[in-house]
Amino acid sequence: MMKVTVVGCGYVGLVTAAGLAELGHSVTGVDRDRAKIDKLRRKEVPFYEQNLEEMLVKNIKARRLSFTTSLGLGAANSEVIMIAVGTPMRPDGSPDLEQVEAVAREIAPYLQDYTVIVNKSTVPVGTGRRIAAIIKESARGTPEFDVVSNPEFLREGSAVHDFRYPDRIVIGTDSPKALRIMEELYAPFLAANVPFIRTTLETAEMIKYASNAFLATKLSFVNELAELCETVGADLPTVTYGMGLDHRIGPHFLAAGPGYGGSCFPKDTKALIHLARAHGKQVSIVEATVKVNERTKKRMVEKIQKVLGGLAGRTIALLGLAFKANTDDLRESPALPIIDGLLANGAKVQAHDPQALAAAKQIFGDRIAYFEDEYEAAAGADALVISTEWEAYRRLDLATLKKVLARPVLIDLRNLLDPAQARAHGFVYEGIGRVVQ
Ligand SMILES: NC(=O)c1ccc[n+]([C@@H]2O[C@H](COP(=O)([O-])OP(=O)(O)OC[C@H]3O[C@@H](n4cnc5c(N)ncnc54)[C@H](O)[C@@H]3O)[C@@H](O)[C@H]2O)c1
């Protein structure tokens, strides 16, 4: 059992804190947001994430997990301090490291015995060494510590599962002592033969950016191909199925959609471009990925406009606001520019999402209408547009939809529905890169 402090109780920090407590460690979660900490102390999760509440409650009750706003309370006497704060994008595309650097400055005076400082936030190459330099400058005396890069790969929506069953654990450090402590921290995963990548700070930091940029590139690749498929009359889902059966390609992450969003891909692709430019280099494939994503998002409004022959005065039922299923996170969600585009062209929006309505109200206020029920959102609309791949939308009752919609138009931006079935029910169906065979 080790004493661990996790600074930042967002998606990454909270899942990490609860997960490490479940492994048997004594964990303190620290956040500067008092309202968040008050909620956590009441055993409430401040955002929607499957199975997280259960893991949280279990470990708080077992007294392995507690929360505070006081960094001093958490940091003093911890063997491991993890940094899991935000690294948002600046307007020029570079990552804003202010939160990470602030934590390094804030923890420095509390360091006593040897401590491992673990950075989990996604940061450009060189940040681990910068954290070490800041701690040295801000410490009282010369505390013994090492910095480790331990990037996080969890997916929102299945974060608890991803903590419990990681594909790999990346540990970047120069220090054999810090490496041993990290192996002890994650001992159950080592015992379960999860691949451990023991490497340098720089390589670990690059693995994270490279992984996200590659995943985003796969999505932009299929999204661009979808447009070509529509033009030449090829069926994209069949094309990607055919591609994915090739073992060198694999079936994952080949589903076309309205463009990638979320808190990671948009900012991490831009951060990698920025990092390359800062070193006089170029990652031109990643640059193209970002451009294609912007075009993909724009193309969605054009698609809806084309199917309806104009948007002014039309009512659109929009199913799905979150950037992906199983989360209430709206950060960079493609639904946001779709709504903006629909409103700008004079359409009305009737929105539904199983989890993200509250967050959407903060953004759109009374400019759109919100519905708890899919069929109520569809009532009287000129088209139903699906923009998030919620499982429930796969099971929409087409006969009921046909009755409640003003016009039988389905625009399926996630390719969830069967086009032949939709057409058999009398719908005009439009997917992404699809042709009816
Ligand atoms: N969300 C994801 O799916 C995901 C996945 C992998 C990696 N990451 C990376 O992990 C990092 C965190 O992401 P997130 O989504 O959890 O962010 P988040 O914005 O949800 O949470 C960050 C938290 O840190 C807190 N915080 C900021 N400064 C603080 C300080 N000085 N002291 C205490 N608390 C402080 C904030 O109040 C907030 O609660 C980012 O670098 C992100 O790129 C995110």
The ligand as a MOL file (V3000), in Angstrom:
LIG
                    3D

  0  0  0     0  0            999 V3000
M  V30 BEGIN CTAB
M  V30 COUNTS 44 48 0 0 0
M  V30 BEGIN ATOM
M  V30 1 N -10.5140 13.5000 -20.6470 0
M  V30 2 C -9.8780 12.5020 -21.2610 0
M  V30 3 O -10.4930 11.6320 -21.8770 0
M  V30 4 C -8.3670 12.4040 -21.2050 0
M  V30 5 C -7.7550 11.1980 -21.5820 0
M  V30 6 C -6.3680 11.1120 -21.5240 0
M  V30 7 C -5.6200 12.2290 -21.1220 0
M  V30 8 N -6.2390 13.3900 -20.7960 0 CHG=1
M  V30 9 C -5.4000 14.5310 -20.3510 0
M  V30 10 O -5.4210 14.5700 -18.9270 0
M  V30 11 C -5.4200 15.9180 -18.4650 0
M  V30 12 C -6.6360 16.1830 -17.6020 0
M  V30 13 O -7.7830 16.0440 -18.4110 0
M  V30 14 P -9.2580 16.0350 -17.7840 0
M  V30 15 O -10.2030 15.7820 -18.8990 0
M  V30 16 O -9.2900 15.1790 -16.5740 0 CHG=-1
M  V30 17 O -9.3490 17.5820 -17.3300 0
M  V30 18 P -10.5050 18.3030 -16.5150 0
M  V30 19 O -10.5130 19.7000 -17.0040 0
M  V30 20 O -11.7450 17.4790 -16.5290 0
M  V30 21 O -9.9550 18.2930 -15.0030 0
M  V30 22 C -8.8650 19.0170 -14.5550 0
M  V30 23 C -9.0830 19.3360 -13.0670 0
M  V30 24 O -7.9010 19.9140 -12.5350 0
M  V30 25 C -8.2790 20.8850 -11.5770 0
M  V30 26 N -7.1600 21.8040 -11.3480 0
M  V30 27 C -6.5840 22.6740 -12.2210 0
M  V30 28 N -5.5510 23.3080 -11.6360 0
M  V30 29 C -5.4660 22.8520 -10.3720 0
M  V30 30 C -4.6030 23.1210 -9.2610 0
M  V30 31 N -3.6150 24.0320 -9.3730 0
M  V30 32 N -4.8010 22.4530 -8.1120 0
M  V30 33 C -5.7900 21.5530 -8.0100 0
M  V30 34 N -6.6440 21.2450 -9.0190 0
M  V30 35 C -6.4800 21.8830 -10.1820 0
M  V30 36 C -9.4980 21.5440 -12.2010 0
M  V30 37 O -10.2900 22.2090 -11.2260 0
M  V30 38 C -10.2200 20.3230 -12.8100 0
M  V30 39 O -11.1390 19.7520 -11.8900 0
M  V30 40 C -5.3210 16.7830 -19.7340 0
M  V30 41 O -3.9740 17.0470 -20.0030 0
M  V30 42 C -5.9060 15.8770 -20.8090 0
M  V30 43 O -5.3990 16.1890 -22.0740 0
M  V30 44 C -7.6010 13.4960 -20.8070 0
M  V30 END ATOM
M  V30 BEGIN BOND
M  V30 1 1 1 2
M  V30 2 2 2 3
M  V30 3 1 2 4
M  V30 4 1 4 5
M  V30 5 2 4 44
M  V30 6 2 5 6
M  V30 7 1 6 7
M  V30 8 2 7 8
M  V30 9 1 8 9
M  V30 10 1 8 44
M  V30 11 1 9 10
M  V30 12 1 9 42
M  V30 13 1 10 11
M  V30 14 1 11 12
M  V30 15 1 11 40
M  V30 16 1 12 13
M  V30 17 1 13 14
M  V30 18 2 14 15
M  V30 19 1 14 16
M  V30 20 1 14 17
M  V30 21 1 17 18
M  V30 22 2 18 19
M  V30 23 1 18 20
M  V30 24 1 18 21
M  V30 25 1 21 22
M  V30 26 1 22 23
M  V30 27 1 23 24
M  V30 28 1 23 38
M  V30 29 1 24 25
M  V30 30 1 25 26
M  V30 31 1 25 36
M  V30 32 1 26 27
M  V30 33 1 26 35
M  V30 34 2 27 28
M  V30 35 1 28 29
M  V30 36 1 29 30
M  V30 37 2 29 35
M  V30 38 1 30 31
M  V30 39 2 30 32
M  V30 40 1 32 33
M  V30 41 2 33 34
M  V30 42 1 34 35
M  V30 43 1 36 37
M  V30 44 1 36 38
M  V30 45 1 38 39
M  V30 46 1 40 41
M  V30 47 1 40 42
M  V30 48 1 42 43
M  V30 END BOND
M  V30 END CTAB
M  END
